[in-house]
Amino acid sequence: MAKIGFIGMGNMGHAILKGALKEYPAEEMIFCAKTSETKTKVHAETGVEYTDNNAECANRCKYLVLAVKPQFYEEVLKEIRYMVTPEHVLISLAPGKTIDQLKQNLGNDKRIVRVMPNTPAMIGEGMTGVSVKQGELSGEEMDEIKKLFDACGKTEFIEERLMDAVVCASGSSPAFVYQFIEALADSAVRYGMPRKQAYVFAAQAVKGAAAMVLETGEHPAVLKDQVCSPAGTTIEGVAALEEYGLRNAVLKASEAVYNRCTKI
């Protein structure tokens, strides 16, 4: 029997599978995807075996990663309901789907982990929030969950009540950052820089700034102040961002994300 199974091979399921290959041999994993084309492609790329249907995938693993879109959850849960046992650890990636809601579908004796990764997991730079009911998993199982998602980047265990906030902070926010990088690049192009170079300068600046926050442990405001010389160029730009509402725009975007999560 495989250790880890995956149902769904979209961007996120594929990213986590590829990350897992850094820590687990292909023989310890199995997956199922919606189309034969996807199954064949992923198998050729990774060497991981696939199954003909979701129920078989669930039956042949212990840790089952459910990487399907929320609108398909009901259908998939019906297919695997009688294959998931109390010995399984079901790992749900769906925003807005609580552990209790999933237990209502599968049974209160089922062990469910709620997870929110993000797309940078595709290159091993993801951020994943993990929530599990206290006492449901052994220490060894908790370590296994962390091992799986650490292979895709960084992992933090949090209370489930904060999971929608994780969607705001890291689940959806890469899209906001991409918009910011695009805008920075546009500004450089506006003043004569070739677009290809502009994307490199802008993206590396964002990457470096993020690394400074993580590696120094300094408050972002302190790091910002270090760049802002008195009467200098940067403080003028910061003042313009404040005038035109950067903070408010980010807060409003996160509010929209949070509200959507609560309605799924």
Summary of the structure (lengths in Angstrom):
residues: 264
radius of gyration: 21.0
end to end distance: 34.0
largest distance: 67.7
contacts: 789
relative contact order: 0.10
helix: 58%
strand: 13%
